[in-house]
Amino acid sequence: IGDFKWKNNVNATLLNDNNVVVDTVNVFAEGLNVGGTAKNQLGLFADINILRTLFLRVEYQHFSGVYANFDPTSRTNANDMQQPFEFPAYGVFNTYLSYPFKIGKNYGKLQFNAFNLFNENYILDGEDGINHDLETFRGFWSFGRNISLGLTFNF
């Protein structure tokens, strides 16, 4: 559990190489949530051995309180202190199944993994939009279910 917020507003004077003022920047970000990291995360897993030969892990991961990234220097309007777009909370189930084996004196393992098993559609990452809502948000959505098969052999 985290509570990541911008600490204060900033007033900066920009100088060139000759110490001449070239610009003044006011950033209004005090109290705004920092984007790109979950305030709340929960993870649960269960490991199960089946018939002493198969290993199964089932895990659930839940994320909430994730806000869109934004460039603090774009927050130059003192009247716009609205929080960046908050992603909808989501949870995903992942499974891992492995079968260890031996051939001669060498050991191996066959693995089957399913990530996002129930094909949950959620936002991975992105940038806040001008209205701080889903319509003006630009970002990346989840890949959906992802399955992999692997073989490890030690010799």
N, C-alpha and C positions, 0 to 999 in steps of 0.2 A: 504494500500500500504506500503510495507516494502522493505528495501534494506539491507538484512542481509548478511554480508561478514566477513570472517576471517580477523582480523586486521593486523596481522604481521606474519613473520616467527619466528621460535623459535630455539634456540640452547641451549640444556640442558645437564648438566653433572650429571650423576647418581652416587650416592655414596652408599656404603653399610653401615651397622651399625657401622663400624670402621672408617668411613670417607675416605675410599679408593675408588678411581674412578673405577667403574666397566663398565661404558659405556658412550658414548656421543651420543646424539640423535639430529639430525637436522630435523626440520619439516618445509616444504615449503608449506605454505597455505595462504600467504598474498594475499588478493583480491579474494580468491575463495568463491563462494556462499555457505552459510550454507544450508545443506540439510534438507528436511523434513518439510518445511514450505512454504506456498504460498506467493510469493511477491505481488501478485494481487488477490484480492477476490472481488466478486460482488454478492450481494444477493438482490433479489426482491421478493415481495409477494403481493398477493391480497386476501382479505377476502371478502366472499360473503355470505349473508344470503338468503336462498331460501325458499320462502313461510313461513317465520318466524319460521320454525321448523328445517330446515337443515342448517348446517354451513359448508361452503367449504373454504378451504385455498389452494391456488396454489402458489408454490414458485419455483424460479429458483436460482441456485447457480453456479457461474462460478469461476474457479480457473486457474491461469496461473503463470508461473515463479516458478514452484516447481522443486527443484533439488533433486537428490538422496542423501541419507545419505552417509557419508564416515568417516572413522577413520582418523583424521588428522595426527596421528603418522605413518600412512602408506604412507604419502606424503614425502618421504625422498630423492626424486630425484629432484634436482634443475632445471632440464630440463623439468620436467612434471608439468607445471602450467596450464594445460587444466582444464576447468571447469568440475565439475561432470555432469553426464548425466541429462539433463533437460527433465522432463516429458512433453508429449504433453498437451496443454491446453485442458480443458474439462468443460462441464456444465451439470448439472442434474436438472430435474424437479421432484418435490415431490408434492403429494396431500394428503390432510387430509379432510375427510368427517365425520361429527358427527351429531348424532340425539339425542337430549335430550328428556327424557320422565319422566313421573311421574306415580307411582303406589301407590295409597293411599296417604300417606303423605311423601313418600320416592321418591327421585330423582335418576335418572340414566342417563347413556349416552352410546350409541352404537357408536363405532368409526371404521372407515375403513381408512387405510393409505397405500399409494403406494409410495415407495421410489425409485428413479431412474426410473421413470415412462416409459421412452422411451428406457430403457435397454442399456444405454450408457456404452461402454467398456473403462475403464480408469485405470491408475495406482494409487493405494492407497499409497504405501510406498515401500521402498526397498533400497538396498545398491549399490553403484557405483561399476562398474567393472573396470578391468585393462585398458580397452580402452576407458572408459567413454562414452559408447554408449549403445544402446538397446541390442545388441548382447551379451555383457558381463555383463549387469545389472542383478541383482537378486532381485526379489521382488514379491509383491502381487498385483493382478489385482482386479478390482471391483467385487462385488458379482452379478452384474446384477440387474434386477428388484427384489424388495423385497416387499411383501405385508403382512400386518398384520390386524387382526380384534380384537377389544377389547371391553369389556363390563365393565362399572363402575356402581356400585350401592351403594348409600349412605343410611344408615339406622341408 
